Amino acid sequence: MSQFTDLLRELRDDVRQQVKEISMLREAVIGCQACSDPGFGHGSEVDRRRGPGYSGMGSGCEQNLCFPGVTYSIDKGGVIHCGDCPDGYTGNGTHCDDIDECKEASPCFHSHLCMNSAPGFSCGPCPPGFTGNDVQGTGINFTKTHQQVCTDIDECDDGDNGGCVTDSMCMNILGSFHCGACNDGFQGNQSVGCRWGRSCPNGQDSPCHVNAECVLERDRTIQCICDVGWAGDGYICGPDTDIDGFPDATLSCSSRHCQKDNCKLVPNSGQEDVDRDGIGDQCDDDADGDGIKNKEDNCVLVPNKDQKNYDKDQYGDSCDNCPWIGNNDQRDADRDGDGDACDDDIDADGKFLVLLNLNFSYSL
């Protein structure tokens, strides 16, 4: 009897343990169902403790509740609240969708260079003929300060004429370049090359400068003449800004027209320089070098520091053709240096002087 009682006691304890284990297992099943299905058990104790959108029992349920990488907090009632979605995603924290930065922000040089990932994006390399930066990152805010910039490469400025043959035109275009014809004065093409070969009218090779024309004279001799905007002896030509026949800089040739223009920006084909200071009269603010500026000088091209002007006209005595009689027109019909106002024979025919003497005698 005693043994039977002990057996019943052990059986009762086993039953109690099994009931406890079954109860714990039931709790676990209910908790996991609540996590995986927010609508499970509405109105039940589990729903009131956790509710839709909150974690259930166990760490596994908590991980399934919020999107991976989302932080969460647990209030006093044991309810878990999900935070914001990670950078590069949008959603409520429980459910997060990838943001397509390529579509939303266009951070790359061309749309086809942009590759979206979850999360983030990356830009492919700049297209051929362009150079620029590599960009990759995550989120719309990142794209606002990180845009891919690709700039055109000037292949023609590589020191090798872009690969075009020497003495030919290389034309840069967006993303590429184009080889053109031979430069002026050269003959050939991109296949055979370009060589100096301009011809004179008689068919012989031109000896003239690339910026000069070969002219055949009547005696069949050749003359080289620099083009407009160029000056020199024709065999050597340099830029001539004011187009007066004299180059902006001295050229290595002996012709007078190889000398540097003494008024680079003012045409003065005579190269007049009264005070011989190297600055042409046309652009010299004191042409005669007497220390008095042209605007104030009553003899611009004749030195006269004293500025004497007896007849008080516009011309000082040093340059006035009638210093004793005012004559602002400085008219001199016979060009003998004496102004008409004081010339006793204006036309220089020798007769006016006689008439003047007769008139003078008659008046006496």
DAQUIDA-V904002 format. One record per backbone hydrogen bond with DSSP energy under -1.0 kcal/mol. CO is the residue of the C=O (numbers start at 1). NH is the residue of the N-H. E is the energy in kcal/mol with one decimal. If there is no record, write none. Layout:
<<CO | NH | E> <CO | NH | E>>
This chain:
<<1 | 5 | -2.2> <2 | 6 | -2.1> <3 | 7 | -2.1> <4 | 8 | -2.3> <5 | 9 | -2.3> <6 | 10 | -2.2> <7 | 11 | -2.1> <8 | 12 | -2.7> <9 | 13 | -2.2> <10 | 14 | -2.1> <11 | 15 | -2.3> <12 | 16 | -2.3> <13 | 17 | -2.2> <14 | 18 | -2.4> <15 | 19 | -2.6> <16 | 20 | -2.3> <17 | 21 | -2.3> <18 | 22 | -2.8> <19 | 23 | -2.4> <20 | 24 | -2.1> <21 | 25 | -2.5> <22 | 26 | -2.3> <23 | 27 | -2.2> <24 | 28 | -2.1> <25 | 29 | -2.2> <26 | 30 | -2.5> <27 | 31 | -2.6> <28 | 32 | -2.4> <29 | 33 | -2.2> <30 | 34 | -2.0> <31 | 35 | -1.6> <32 | 36 | -2.3> <33 | 37 | -1.9> <37 | 40 | -2.5> <39 | 42 | -1.0> <41 | 44 | -2.8> <44 | 48 | -2.2> <45 | 49 | -1.8> <46 | 50 | -2.5> <51 | 54 | -1.4> <58 | 62 | -1.6> <59 | 63 | -2.1> <60 | 64 | -1.6> <61 | 65 | -1.3> <62 | 66 | -1.3> <67 | 70 | -2.6> <71 | 83 | -2.9> <73 | 81 | -3.5> <75 | 78 | -2.0> <79 | 75 | -2.8> <81 | 73 | -2.2> <86 | 89 | -1.9> <88 | 99 | -3.0> <90 | 97 | -3.5> <93 | 67 | -2.9> <95 | 92 | -1.4> <97 | 90 | -2.5> <99 | 101 | -1.3> <100 | 104 | -2.6> <101 | 105 | -2.5> <107 | 148 | -3.0> <110 | 113 | -1.7> <111 | 114 | -1.4> <113 | 124 | -2.7> <115 | 122 | -1.6> <120 | 117 | -2.8> <121 | 137 | -1.8> <122 | 115 | -2.8> <127 | 130 | -1.8> <129 | 153 | -2.7> <131 | 151 | -3.1> <135 | 123 | -3.0> <137 | 121 | -2.4> <139 | 143 | -1.2> <140 | 144 | -1.1> <151 | 131 | -2.3> <153 | 155 | -1.4> <154 | 157 | -1.7> <155 | 158 | -1.0> <160 | 163 | -2.0> <161 | 164 | -2.0> <165 | 168 | -1.1> <167 | 183 | -2.9> <169 | 180 | -3.3> <171 | 178 | -2.5> <173 | 176 | -2.2> <176 | 173 | -2.1> <178 | 171 | -3.3> <181 | 169 | -2.6> <183 | 186 | -2.3> <185 | 197 | -2.4> <187 | 195 | -2.5> <189 | 193 | -2.1> <193 | 189 | -1.3> <195 | 187 | -3.2> <198 | 206 | -4.1> <200 | 203 | -2.4> <204 | 200 | -3.1> <209 | 212 | -1.6> <211 | 227 | -2.9> <213 | 225 | -2.3> <215 | 223 | -2.9> <217 | 220 | -1.9> <221 | 217 | -3.1> <223 | 215 | -3.4> <225 | 213 | -3.1> <227 | 230 | -2.0> <229 | 240 | -2.8> <231 | 238 | -2.9> <234 | 209 | -2.8> <236 | 233 | -1.1> <238 | 231 | -2.7> <239 | 248 | -2.9> <240 | 243 | -1.0> <247 | 261 | -2.9> <251 | 253 | -1.8> <255 | 258 | -2.1> <256 | 259 | -1.6> <258 | 251 | -2.9> <262 | 280 | -1.9> <268 | 271 | -1.7> <272 | 281 | -2.7> <273 | 276 | -1.2> <280 | 283 | -1.6> <285 | 294 | -3.0> <286 | 289 | -1.2> <287 | 275 | -1.2> <293 | 296 | -1.6> <293 | 297 | -1.7> <298 | 316 | -1.7> <304 | 307 | -1.2> <308 | 317 | -2.9> <316 | 319 | -1.5> <316 | 320 | -1.1> <321 | 339 | -1.9> <327 | 330 | -1.3> <331 | 340 | -3.2> <332 | 335 | -1.1> <339 | 342 | -1.9> <345 | 348 | -1.1> <351 | 355 | -2.1> <352 | 356 | -2.5> <353 | 357 | -1.8> <354 | 358 | -2.6> <355 | 359 | -2.8> <356 | 360 | -1.9> <357 | 361 | -2.5> <358 | 362 | -2.9> <359 | 363 | -2.2> <360 | 364 | -1.2>>
